[in-house]
Amino acid sequence: MDIPRIFNITESAHRIHDPISAEKLATLGAALRLEPGDLVLDLGSGSGEMLCTWARDHGITGIGVDMSQLFTKQAKKRAEELDVAGQVKFIHDDASGFVSEEKVSVAACVGAAWIGGGIAGTIELLAKSLRPGGIILIGEPYWRQLPPTEDAARACLANAISDFLMLPELLASFGRLGYDVVEMIHSNQDDWDRYEAAKWLTMRRWLEANPGDEFAKEVRAQLTSEPERYVTYTREYLGWGVFALISR
C-alpha cells in the first residue's frame, strides 16, 4: 500500500504536504485552544508535522494515518526529533475507512478529502471518531477567481471548474451540512510557492542521483513543465484553507 511514486519523489523533502507555512500551522493550533491531553486524529497525516508540533507546543496526544510508507517513516522520525514519540502514533494504512477506537477532541483531514469521496463524505467519516462538541478540521482548495475555461481549470490540476467552489460558497456548504465554521486559516501565494516550488529542487536533485531510473523520464517531464504551469494557473486561480467546524 502506497501513494503514487511521483508524490513520494516530489514531496520527499517536505515537512508539510500542503500549501501552509509552519507559522500558520502553529497559529491554527493556538486558534483551536488545544488543551494538554486532547486527542487529535489526523487522516492523511503526511510527515506528521501538525501532530508533532502540536504535541510539543500544546501537550496533545495524536493518531496519524497515511498511505505513504515514506511519509509515515518521516513522521515517526519527526516525533523522535521533537521528543514527542510517546504522545503521537503514526499508522501506515488507508485512511479512507479509519475510525478511532477512542473518541477524539479534534478530527482532521487537511488536504486529503478524497479519502471520503469529497467534503461531505470526509466530514461524515471524521464525525465517527469525534466526541460530542469536538472540532472537525478540513483543508480544502477553493477558487480565488473562477478560471476562464475548463482547460484552465484542468491546468490547475482540477478535473473541471465544478470540482471547487468560491470561498463564500464553500463556507455556505459547511452550513448546509449542519456545521458552524468556528475558525479558518488561509494560504497566500507565498505559502503556495513554498509548497510547489520546493518540489522543483527535489526533482532536480533526484534526477541527478537517479539518471538511469525508469521513472526519470516522467520526473524530467514534470520538472520541465511545472514551473510555468504553476505560475500561470494554480498560483493565480486556486486558494486553499483549513476550516474548523462544530456540529450545530
C-alpha positions in Angstrom: 0.0 0.0 0.0 1.4 3.3 -1.0 0.6 6.6 -2.8 1.8 7.1 -6.4 5.5 7.2 -6.7 5.6 10.7 -8.1 4.4 12.2 -4.8 6.9 10.2 -2.8 9.6 11.8 -5.0 8.4 15.4 -5.4 7.4 15.8 -1.8 10.1 13.7 -0.1 11.8 16.8 1.3 8.6 18.4 2.5 7.7 18.5 6.2 4.2 19.9 5.4 2.4 18.4 2.4 0.0 21.3 1.9 0.4 25.0 0.9 0.6 26.2 4.5 3.6 27.5 6.4 4.9 26.2 9.8 3.9 29.6 11.3 0.3 29.2 10.1 0.2 25.7 11.3 1.2 27.0 14.7 -1.4 29.8 14.5 -4.0 27.2 13.8 -3.1 25.1 16.8 -3.3 28.1 19.1 -6.6 29.3 17.5 -8.2 25.9 18.3 -7.4 26.4 22.0 -5.9 23.0 22.4 -5.5 21.6 25.9 -3.0 19.2 27.2 -4.3 15.7 26.8 -6.6 16.5 23.9 -6.6 13.6 21.4 -6.3 14.7 17.8 -6.9 12.4 14.8 -5.2 13.3 11.5 -6.3 11.3 8.4 -3.8 11.8 5.7 -1.2 12.9 8.2 1.8 13.0 5.8 5.1 13.5 7.5 3.4 14.3 10.8 4.3 17.9 11.3 0.9 19.0 12.6 0.6 16.4 15.2 4.3 16.5 16.3 4.4 20.3 16.7 1.1 20.4 18.4 2.2 17.7 20.8 5.3 19.7 21.6 3.6 23.1 21.9 0.2 22.1 23.4 0.7 18.7 25.0 -1.9 17.0 22.9 -1.8 13.3 22.0 -2.4 12.2 18.4 -3.0 9.5 15.9 -1.9 10.0 12.3 -2.9 7.7 9.4 -1.3 7.9 6.0 -0.9 5.6 2.9 2.7 6.7 2.2 5.3 4.4 3.6 7.9 7.1 3.2 5.9 9.9 4.9 4.9 7.6 7.8 8.5 6.8 8.4 9.4 10.5 8.3 6.6 11.2 10.8 7.9 8.7 13.3 11.4 10.2 12.9 10.0 13.7 13.4 8.2 12.6 16.6 11.6 11.4 17.9 13.3 14.6 16.9 10.8 16.7 18.8 10.7 14.3 21.8 7.0 13.5 21.4 7.1 9.9 20.3 5.3 8.9 23.5 2.4 11.3 22.6 1.8 10.6 19.0 1.3 7.4 17.0 1.6 7.1 13.2 -0.1 4.3 11.3 0.7 3.2 7.7 -2.8 2.5 6.4 -5.6 3.6 4.1 -7.2 6.5 6.0 -10.4 6.2 3.9 -12.1 3.9 6.3 -10.3 4.7 9.6 -12.3 5.3 12.7 -10.6 5.9 16.0 -11.4 3.4 18.8 -11.3 6.3 21.3 -13.4 9.4 20.7 -11.2 12.4 19.8 -11.3 16.1 20.5 -10.2 17.1 17.0 -10.7 15.0 13.9 -8.7 16.4 10.9 -8.3 15.7 7.2 -6.1 18.5 5.9 -5.7 18.4 2.2 -6.9 14.8 1.5 -10.7 15.0 1.3 -10.5 12.4 -1.5 -10.5 9.8 1.3 -14.2 10.3 1.8 -15.0 11.0 -1.8 -15.2 14.8 -1.2 -16.0 17.2 1.6 -19.4 15.7 2.7 -18.1 12.2 2.8 -14.9 13.1 4.6 -16.8 15.1 7.2 -19.1 12.1 7.7 -16.1 9.9 8.2 -14.4 12.2 10.7 -17.5 12.6 12.7 -17.5 8.9 13.5 -14.3 9.4 15.6 -15.4 12.7 17.2 -16.6 13.3 20.7 -19.7 15.4 21.2 -18.8 19.1 20.8 -15.5 18.2 19.2 -13.9 20.0 16.2 -13.6 18.8 12.7 -10.7 20.2 10.6 -11.0 20.2 6.8 -8.3 21.5 4.5 -9.7 22.2 1.0 -8.9 24.2 -2.2 -11.3 26.8 -3.5 -11.2 29.2 -6.4 -9.7 32.6 -5.7 -11.2 33.6 -9.0 -13.0 31.4 -11.5 -10.9 30.0 -14.3 -12.0 31.4 -17.6 -12.2 27.9 -19.3 -12.4 24.2 -18.4 -8.9 23.9 -19.8 -7.6 26.5 -17.4 -9.3 24.5 -14.5 -7.6 21.3 -15.6 -4.3 23.2 -15.7 -4.9 23.9 -12.0 -5.0 20.1 -11.7 -8.8 20.0 -11.2 -10.9 17.8 -13.4 -13.4 20.6 -14.0 -14.4 24.1 -12.7 -17.1 22.4 -10.7 -14.5 20.5 -8.6 -14.0 23.5 -6.4 -16.2 26.4 -5.1 -15.6 30.0 -4.5 -14.8 30.8 -0.8 -18.3 32.1 0.2 -19.9 29.1 -1.5 -17.5 26.7 0.3 -18.4 28.2 3.7 -22.1 28.0 2.9 -21.7 24.4 2.0 -20.5 23.6 5.5 -23.6 25.2 6.9 -25.8 23.1 4.7 -24.1 20.0 6.1 -25.1 21.2 9.6 -21.8 22.7 10.8 -20.8 26.1 12.2 -17.5 27.4 10.9 -15.6 28.4 14.1 -12.1 29.2 12.7 -10.1 29.3 9.5 -6.6 29.8 8.2 -5.8 30.6 4.6 -2.8 30.2 2.4 -1.4 33.1 0.4 0.8 32.9 -2.7 4.0 32.7 -0.7 2.6 29.6 1.0 1.8 28.1 -2.4 5.3 29.0 -3.6 6.9 27.1 -0.7 4.8 24.1 -1.3 5.1 23.9 -5.1 8.5 25.5 -5.8 10.2 23.3 -3.2 9.3 20.3 -5.4 11.4 21.5 -8.3 14.8 21.4 -6.5 13.8 18.0 -5.1 13.1 16.7 -8.6 16.3 18.1 -9.9 18.4 16.5 -7.2 16.5 13.2 -7.7 17.2 13.2 -11.4 20.9 13.9 -10.8 21.1 11.0 -8.4 18.9 8.6 -10.5 19.7 9.2 -14.2 19.0 5.6 -15.2 15.8 5.1 -13.2 12.9 4.0 -15.4 10.8 6.8 -13.8 13.3 9.5 -14.7 11.5 10.4 -17.9 8.3 11.2 -16.0 10.1 13.3 -13.4 12.0 15.2 -16.1 8.8 16.0 -17.9 7.2 17.3 -14.7 10.2 19.4 -13.8 10.2 20.9 -17.3 6.5 21.8 -17.3 5.6 22.5 -13.7 7.1 26.0 -13.0 5.3 27.6 -16.0 2.0 25.7 -15.4 2.1 26.6 -11.7 2.7 30.4 -12.0 0.2 30.7 -14.9 -2.7 28.8 -13.3 -2.6 27.4 -9.8 -0.9 30.5 -8.3 -3.4 32.8 -9.8 -6.7 30.9 -9.5 -6.5 28.5 -6.6 -6.8 29.3 -2.9 -6.6 26.9 0.0 -7.7 27.0 3.6 -8.2 25.0 6.7 -11.6 25.3 8.2 -12.6 24.3 11.8 -16.2 23.1 12.1 -18.5 22.2 15.1 -21.8 20.4 14.6 -24.9 22.5 15.2 
